[in-house]
Amino acid sequence: MLRIALSQVTSGEDPAGNLELIRGEVARAAAEGARVVVFPEAAMVRFGVKLGPLAEPLDGAWAKSVSAVADEHGVLVVAGMFTPSDDGRVRNTLLVTGLGRHLGYTKIHLYDAFGFRESDTVAPGSDVVTTTVDDVTLGLATCYDVRFPELFRRLADEGAEAIVVPTSWGKGEGKREQWDVLVRARALDSGCWVLGCGQADPAETGTEVNPKAPTGIGYSTVADGFGHVRAQAGPGPELLVVDVDPEVTRKARAATGALANRRLS
């Protein structure tokens, strides 16, 4: 059993301020026994501002500070940040730090959809990433990745029993319903627990944001490999703590045959 906390927050435009937000949320989660603390996509700085001047490498000051927070509380922290790309764009990166590791996952599928073009300023990644905590293997995916079942099945093939999905979901007609369906569908596709941690809806705290940018709707959601919703947050800031049992993953895969019975790859 692995206790994972999803910290649904509204990130600001200042990385230093967001670092302090992370510091406080990690302390809260650790006090509730969490071994992994997940923050949303763009936890370092929200979408809707110029990202290039704020991007830092994984060995930069911001990521090292998050690492120190993780080490202080003996947890693994997963948090969305932006790292520099060689082509002048940035990379949408998940920082994974603590418990003796410090690595990143770069978002593979970029949000060129619903009138937004993430690829104009963000370069895609290509590598599938997993990490193991207390004998539970976690896969990593980011926001728009959740629309692509192939990635989740690949993560399952790489040994993932649970997949964390930090997100900054865009508002729009039907988008909340799509989020609910996609989290549950990817759990069924892969047999994994899927833990989607979203940015809270800025409107819930009266925060002004760029209305054209995907800055979050809340509703962080946890589904098991049977597609059952085990926990869900509301639209505002919230800390969601769940116990992930890898035995449920094994039972789900045996029952559905969604991986074993594949005929196309």
C-alpha angles and dihedrals in degrees: 000000000000122000112217127184122206112204108204105195140151109245120214134214095262117080091203092055091047090051089058090049089053091048092056095043093050090053091051093048094046090051087059091053100259117160094187124040116194124197127189130268110278092026089145092056129346126247119264098063132084104281101187098075091048100047117113133182122253089258092051128112098267096051092043090053091052088049090054090052090051092049092048091059099033096240141119113247124203114191135162117244140154123249128189121266124209092236095061096262124099131244123238098230136181110218110216110190142156137050090070099311138095117182143127143229117210116212109254102194114054123210102250092150144095091031095306124112111200091170091068089074104012129067119215127242127222109195126098111222133199134168133186128230121181091343093308115115115218125201123206129224135154131223108283088035086077090075092064115075093186091071093051092049090048089052089051089051088052089057103266115157094177131023123206116209115192108198145185098192120200120236122239145115110314094358095119090052091048091052092053093048095045096051091050094043094051089050090054093044093054104026086232132127105254117206113190113192113190138188109259117249105271090214089068090068098031092250115161114225138166102283091212094056126084099247102158145275101211119225097127105195138201120199128176127222091274090059092251115147105234098179139359134184127216125242098278134067111303143154112228116193121191138171112230114208113196089201088071088058092053092048093048093051092048092049101045101033087209092144103029095050098050115132100179126054 
